[in-house]
Amino acid sequence: MKYFIRILFIALPILVFNFFAFAEEKIPVFPVKPVDVYTIYTSLAIFWLAIIGLIVVIKIKLNEIERIQKLGIDKDDKNSPLLK
């Protein structure tokens, strides 16, 4: 019991000091105007659509490379004419 009371007397002033020391005015991090909120959400939507679009393009290119490798078009033909 003495141990608990000793910890309480040590911790209580620290907690009370922290409670009053950080009671400052809150700074708004996210904009409150509806136009600003709309702009942020629109920008995020365009950003994620662009990311998804890039993933789709990369996937299409990888499928095309795989198809070319299966057909063997990427290998040199010995009988093909040389461009000079």
C-alpha positions as CSV (number, residue, x, y, z in Angstrom):
1,M,0.0,0.0,0.0
2,K,2.9,2.4,0.8
3,Y,4.3,1.7,-2.6
4,F,1.1,2.6,-4.3
5,I,0.8,5.9,-2.3
6,R,4.4,6.8,-3.1
7,I,3.8,6.2,-6.9
8,L,0.6,8.2,-6.7
9,F,2.3,11.2,-5.1
10,I,5.1,11.1,-7.7
11,A,2.8,10.6,-10.7
12,L,-0.1,12.9,-9.7
13,P,1.9,16.2,-10.0
14,I,3.4,15.1,-13.3
15,L,-0.1,14.3,-14.7
16,V,-1.6,17.5,-13.4
17,F,1.3,19.6,-14.9
18,N,0.9,17.9,-18.3
19,F,-2.8,18.5,-18.2
20,F,-2.4,22.2,-17.7
21,A,0.8,22.7,-19.7
22,F,-0.7,21.4,-23.0
23,A,-4.0,23.1,-22.8
24,E,-3.3,25.3,-25.8
25,E,-5.5,26.5,-28.6
26,K,-6.1,23.8,-31.1
27,I,-4.7,24.5,-34.6
28,P,-6.9,23.3,-37.4
29,V,-5.0,20.8,-39.5
30,F,-7.7,20.0,-42.0
31,P,-9.3,22.9,-43.8
32,V,-12.8,23.9,-42.7
33,K,-14.1,25.7,-45.8
34,P,-16.2,23.4,-48.0
35,V,-14.4,24.6,-51.2
36,D,-11.0,23.6,-49.7
37,V,-12.3,20.3,-48.6
38,Y,-13.8,19.6,-52.0
39,T,-10.5,20.6,-53.6
40,I,-8.5,18.2,-51.4
41,Y,-10.9,15.3,-52.0
42,T,-10.9,15.9,-55.7
43,S,-7.1,16.0,-55.8
44,L,-6.9,12.8,-53.9
45,A,-9.4,11.1,-56.2
46,I,-7.4,12.2,-59.3
47,F,-4.2,11.1,-57.7
48,W,-5.5,7.5,-56.9
49,L,-7.1,7.2,-60.4
50,A,-3.7,8.1,-61.9
51,I,-2.0,5.5,-59.8
52,I,-4.5,2.9,-60.8
53,G,-4.1,3.9,-64.5
54,L,-0.4,3.5,-64.2
55,I,-0.8,0.0,-62.7
56,V,-3.1,-0.9,-65.6
57,V,-0.7,0.3,-68.2
58,I,2.2,-1.6,-66.6
59,K,0.1,-4.7,-66.5
60,I,-0.8,-4.4,-70.2
61,K,2.8,-3.8,-71.2
62,L,3.9,-6.9,-69.2
63,N,1.2,-9.0,-70.9
64,E,2.4,-7.7,-74.3
65,I,6.1,-8.6,-73.5
66,E,5.0,-12.0,-72.3
67,R,3.0,-12.6,-75.5
68,I,6.0,-11.5,-77.7
69,Q,8.3,-13.9,-75.8
70,K,5.9,-16.8,-76.3
71,L,5.7,-16.2,-80.1
72,G,9.5,-15.9,-80.3
73,I,9.4,-12.6,-82.1
74,D,12.0,-11.1,-79.9
75,K,14.7,-13.6,-81.2
76,D,16.8,-12.5,-84.2
77,D,16.0,-14.1,-87.6
78,K,19.0,-15.2,-89.5
79,N,17.4,-14.7,-92.9
80,S,16.1,-11.2,-92.3
81,P,17.6,-8.3,-94.3
82,L,19.8,-5.9,-92.5
83,L,19.0,-2.2,-92.6
84,K,22.0,-0.1,-93.5
